[in-house]
Amino acid sequence: MSVQIRPISADQVESFQRSMALAFGIDPTSEHLQRFNNVFERDRLRAIFDRDQIVATFGALSLRMTVPGNVVPVAGTSVVTVLPTHRRQGLLREMMKGHMAELRKTGEPLAALWASESSIYGRFGYGPAVERAVTRLEKSYARFETPADIRGTMRLLERDEAQQIFPAVYDRVSPRRPGMIARTQNWWTHRVLGDPEFMRRGATAHRRALYVRDGRPEGYVIYRSRTDWDQGATEVRVIELVGTDPEAEKALWQYVFGIDLVATITHWNQPPDDPLRWWLEQPRRLDRKIEDALWVRPIDVGRALSERRYAAAGSLRLRIHDTLCPWNDGVWKLEADAKGQAVCRQAEADAEIALSPATLGMLYLGGHRASALAKSGLVTGSPEALARADALFTWDPLPWCPEIF
């Protein structure tokens, strides 16, 4: 059997989409295909062909992501599939090797993805850098411990008005939190505020509410409602809730808590350090499950570590073992000054800690501590070196990514 990996032509896009949908277990509709065409760049899509059939797919999105103290280019690895007929033949590894070599040429220091299966991507150097809280709250417990005396007003918006107002709110928040993606107008139109039927899963269309304080938009919430008429119960599904400060976030939750005829409130993706549970009268009633979200893969270790900022001054020598990106393999010396700015270069010296690119990806956005990962054997080094790594890489706030790509 002869297979070949290559870019796809314009007349092969629909075949690419259908092969991808088959692997993900969905029947693509015209809305699926249109949404895909509106978001993905064809020149960043790759397919493996077995004769004239597409048997594996791969793609990347050209993104910019907030990292501690900076915003950097990142390749959003996506639409990764292999058909069942061609499993266990090394196709995914070949696509990954080509992907990382390409990113080195394009100058993207990081790759990032959401893992459909957590067992797949660690071996390619991706580490779970961001966590999310999946939450559920019975409406009867949706009460603040201290009654909220919140300034400002709420109002519902149509999609066109939300398109004009929401991005400015998001753009005030995203540079402050690692893991957030800078959004283009196209992304807002087709990903965030796009509301195709297949995304609703039995719920309503989007509802969009804006919080205004002192005449300025300070937050928004996008949600759906789903009613089970047999049970007489309605669920409010929060899709995205963003406020410029805690007061704005609390105002948005107060609005959600006030929606009538509701039995439960769910949110698929809250920041892991979200304050909601500590505002509640009974915090334990917030059913909260922590899951992995965004995974990060360093493509250029020196540039990636030089681009972010650090919480302390200091130096650290890291031994990176990287067979898939051999240009990263070796000892790297990181030196950060009192302002948190750093330079990282390869060094001819003994390492102080040793770790894989996947573990470096876990540390990179500040969401994990080296000393904690060392207890699992993911990092090795002396207690003093691990403490120094903790001091350097820690960051506030914790990383969060509000969307799957």
Residue, then its C-alpha position, 0 to 999 in steps of 0.5 A: m500500500s502506498v500512501q502520501i502526505r500533501p497539501i490539499s487543493a480547493d476541489q479536495v476540501e469537501s473530501f477532507q472535511r468528510s473524512m475528518a467527520l467520519a473519524f469524529g463520528i458525525d454526519p457533516t451538514s452544509e452548516h458544518l462545511q460552511r463553518f469549516n470553510n470560514v475558519f480554516e486556512r486551506d494552505r495549512l491543511r494536510a492530508i494523507f492519501d491512499r491512492d485517491q482516498i483521504v485516509a488521515t487529516f491534519g491542520a493548523l490555525s494561525l493564532r496569537m495566544t497570551v503567555p505570562g506577560n506577553v502575546v506570542p504566535v502559536a499554531g493551533t493544531s487541529v482536525v487531526t484524524v486517521l481512519p480506522t482502516h489505516r490505524r497503527q501504521g505510523l501515519l499520525r507520527e509522520m504528520m506530526k513530524g511534518h507539522m513541527a518541521e513546518l512550524r520551525k520554518t514559520g517561526e511559531p515557537l509553540a503549538a497548542l491543541w485540545a486533546s480528543e483523547s488524553s492518551i494520544y498527544g503526550r508522546f508528541g511533546y504536548g503537555p496539559a498546560v491549562e485546566r478548566a472547571v466543568t460546573r453544575l449548580e441547582k438553582s435553589y442554591a444559586r444565592f450569594e453569601t453576601p447580597a450583591d449590591i452591584r452598580g450598572t445595568m444588564r441588557l439583552l443584545e441581538r447578534d449584530e450588536a454583540q458583534q460590535i460590542f463584545p470584542a472590545v470587552y474580551d480584548r481588555v481581558s485576554p492580554r491579562r490571562p495566559g491561554m486566551i486566544a486573540r480573536t479576529q472579527n472572522w473568529w467572532t463571526h463564525r466561531v464565537l457568535g456563530d450559532p448553527e443548529f448543530m451546535r445547539r444540541g436540543a437547546t435554544a439559540h444563543r442568548r446574549a447579555l451585556y453588563v454596562r457600568d458607568g456608561r461602559p461595557e464591562g462584561y457579557v454572557i452568552y448562554r442557551s436554555r434547554t427545557d425538558w417538558d416531561q420533567g418540567a425542568t429547564e437548564v441554563r447552559v453558560i457558554e461564555l462569561v467574561g467580565t473585566d473585573p470581579e464586580a463585573e463577573k458577579a453582576l453577570w452571575q447575578y443576572v444568570f441566577g435571576i433567570d426564571l423557570v430554571a432548575t439547573i445552571t451549567h458551565w462547560n468551561q470556567p477558569p480553574d481559579d474562578p471566584l464563583r464558588w467562594w461567592l456562594e452561600q453554600p460553596r459545596r453545592l457547586d458541583r465542580k469537576i477539573e479537567d484538562a483543557l489546552w495542551v501546549r508543545p514548545i517548538d522552539v524552546g529558546r524563543a518560547l522561554s525568552e518570550r514569556r515573563y517570569a515572576a522572579a529574578g533568577s537563573l535555571r539550567l534545564r535539560i530537555h529531552d526532545t527526539l521529535c524536535p531534535w533542535n530542542d534537545g540539550v541543556w538550556k540556560l534561562e536567565a530572568d532579570a528583576k523585571g521578569q524579562a528573560v533570555c534562554r540559550q543553549a549551554e555547555a553546562d550541567a543541568e539543574i532540572a531535567l524534563s520532557p517537552a510535554t512537561l515543559g509545556m505543562l509549566y509554560l503558562g504558569g498553571h503547574r508547579a515543577s515541585a508538584l510534577a517532580k512527585s510524579g517523576l515528570v521533573t527531576g532535580s534537587p529540591e533547591a532547583l525545583a523551588r527556583a523553578d516554582a518561583l520563576f514559572t508561577w503566574d497569576p492569574l492561572p491560565w484559561c482558554p475559553e474555547i475549543f479549536 
